[in-house]
Amino acid sequence: MKTRKPRSNNQLPSLNPAHKVTICYVHGNQVTHSWHQSMMNLISYDVGNKQQVIGTGWLATRYGTGGIIQARNDAVMSFMQSRSADWLWWIDTDMGFLPNTVERLMEAADPVERPIVGGLCFSMREEAPDGAGGFLVEPSPTIFDWVQLPDGRQGFHARLDYERDAVTRVAGTGSACILIHRSVFEKIAEANGNCWYSPVFNTSVNATISEDLSFCTRAGALDIPIHIHTGVRTTHMKPLWLDERVFDRLERLPRADA
């Protein structure tokens, strides 16, 4: 009777690249503590569960004189040259997220039907001057539809009334927390060259589109579907100016007396 050789605790079971995810982010000289703690928790969770990110490499690209756009393009190029995973997960260094975020995005994703799946993220939009040198700000979901106005202008518009805890198709989203299949980068490169995140010019408003929505523009032009899983929630560390108007708008949370 043959006996099975015990596996070392340091040996991880091999997984097909189709089920593997490469963590990818661009960074300056600092990251937020919420991102750091979330990342440590995600790695610990992954080791004890499906091990989707362990052993796939770690693409941390510092942005210098070329800026974030060049750093994103360089990171994708590095990913394309590696064959350890079929999926890339962008996660910005000012985000907070749950330990099972990658696992839940992978459960919703599909190489053909849903090759791009983002989490629910929010940006901070400056609405108007506050009269004291700052601005009144509003959170806005990075869930975008492509809208055409009667005057001929067109572009991405935030969908404020979105379905909760659902996988919904969108025209665009940001790159703060998003899972992308390798085939998406291959198709965009074949059609446009290695300029995945280089800005696209919107002639209707005479302005360039941000690098993440430029990526979505290229994907949309190739009929590559983009989805958001609104049940995969994140936090986004952003500064704001606090005053009574903000206080009056916020939902009150119960708290114990000091």
N, C-alpha and C positions, 0 to 999 in steps of 0.2 A: 504494500500500500504506500503510495507516494504521499509525502508530507509537503505542505505548502510552506515555502520560505516566508517568514514574517516580513512585512514591509517596514522599512525604517520610518520613524515618525517624521523625518525630514523629506521623505519622498511624497510628492503629490501625484494623484492619479492623473494620467494624461487625458485631455479632452480634445475633441475635434475642434479645429479653429472656428468652425461654424457656430460653436457654442461659447466661444471665448470673446472677451471684451478688453480692448486696450484703453486704459485711462489716459486722457490727454487734456492738457491745459497750458495756457500761456501765462506768464507771470512777470512781475517786476521784482523788486527786492523784498516785498512783504506779502504775506497772505493773512487773511482774517483768522482769528481763533476759531470761529464757528466752522469755517471750512476745514481747518486742521483737525478739530475734534470729530467732525462728521466723516472725514476721510479715514481716520484711525478706526472709528466704529465700523465703517463699511468694510475695511480690510479684515477686521476681526470677524465680522459676520460672514464674509465670503469664505474665509478659511474653514469655518465650521459648517458651511452649507454647500453650495454648488461649485465653488471655486472657479468662478467665471473670469475673474480678473487676475488671479495669481499666476505668475509665470508667463505673462503676455508682453512684458516690457512696460515702460513707464515713460510716456512722452511729455516731458516738462520743458517747454521752450521759452526761454527768456526773450522778451521783446526789448530791443535796443533802438538804434537809430532808424531801423526799418519799421518800427511800430508794431502794433497788434496785427495788422493785416498781413504783413510779411511773416510774422511769427506763426500765424494760423496756416498760411500756405506752406511754410517750411515743415510744420508739424504733420500736415497731411502727407507731404512728400515722404517724410520718414516712415509714416504708417504704411504707405503704399509699398515701400521697399522691404517692409517686414511681412512675414507670412504667419506670424504666431496667432493672429486673431482675425476674424472676418468683420468684427464690429469695433467702432471707435466711439468712445463716450467722452464728449466735451463736458467739462465741469469748471466753471469760472471760480477763481480763488477768493471771491467774496460771497460765495453761496454756502447755505446750510442745507443738509439733506439727511434723510433717514438711512439706516444701515442697509436696508433692502432695496434701495433705489434702482441699482443696476438690474437686480433680479426682476423687479416689477416691470421695468422698461423692456427687458428681454422677453418677458411673458407676453407683452402686447405687440412686439415687433415681429416682422416677417420679411425675409429678403426680397420678396416680390410685392406683396400687398401693402406692407408697412415698413419700408426700408429706412424711414426717418421717423423717430418717435421722440418727442421732447417731453419734459416734465412741466408742471405748472409753475411758471416763474413770473415775477412782477418787476417792472422797471419803475423808476421814479420820474414823473413828468412835471416839469416846472410850468405852472399854469399862468401865473401873473406875478408882478412885483408885489411885495408885501408892505411897501411903504417905509421900510426900515433898512433897506440895503440888501435884503434877501428876497426869497420868492415863496409864494404859496405853491405847494406841491401836492400831487395826487399819485397814488399807486395805480399802475395800469398793467393788466395781464399782457404778456408777450404772446398773445394769440391774435394773429393778423389775417384779415381778409383783404383781397384785392378789390378796391372800390373805384368806380369811374363816376366822376361828377358831371353834371350837365354842362359845365363850362369847359369841358375837355380835359381837366386835370384828372390824373389817376395815380393810384399808389396804394401802399399798405395802410390799413386802418384797423386799430385795435378793436377786437370783439369784446365788449364789456359784459354782455349778457351771454355767458358761456354755460354749457351743460356741466354739472358737477359730477365727479367720479365717473368719467366716461372717456373713451378714446374717440376723439373728434378730428375730422380732417380740416386742415387750415391751408391758407396760401403761403404763410410764412411764420417764422418764430425766431427767437434769438438763439445764441449758442451757449447760454449759461448752463444748461443741463439738457443735453440732447444726445441720443444714440443714433449712429449712422452706419449703414452697411457699406462695406468696401465697394460694392458694385456702383453705388451712387457716385463716389469719387472717380471711378473708372469711366463712367458715362460722361460726366462733366468734362473730364480731361480729354476724352476723345472728341468732344464737340467744341471745346473752348481752349484747350491747353491747360497747363497747370496753374490756373488762376482762380481757384475755387472761391476765394474770399476777396478777390480784388473788386473794388467798387464798380457798380453798374450805374450808368447815368440815366436818370429819369428826365427825358426831354420835356414832358408835360408840365413839370414844375421847375425845370432848369436847375436841378440839384442831383448830387450823387446819393445813392442808397447806401445805408450802413453795410459793413462787411458781412454780417450774418444774414441780413435780408437780401444782399446781393447773391449769396450762396443759394438762398431759397428761390430767388428769381431764376437762376440758372437751372435749378432742379425743376421748377415749374415749367420752364420752356421745353424741357425734355419729358414732360408728363410723368415725372417721378412724384408719387404722392407723399405728402408731409402730414403727420398726425401729432396731436398733443394728447397725453394721458393726464387729464385734469385731477385724477386721484393720486398722482405722484407729486406731492407737494414739496416745495422748497422754501427757503428764506433767502433774502437778498439784503446784505448789509449796505445801507445807503444813509448819508447824512441828510438832515432836514432842519428847517427853522421852526421851532416850536413856539406857538403863541396861543391865545385863547380861542382863535378860530379853529386851530387844529384840535384843541381840547374838546370843543363843542361837537366836532364831527366824529370823534372816535367812539367806538363801542366800549361801554364800561365793563370792566372785568371785576368779578367779586374779589375782594381782598380782605385779609384780617386786619383789624385795627393794630396800629403800632404800639 
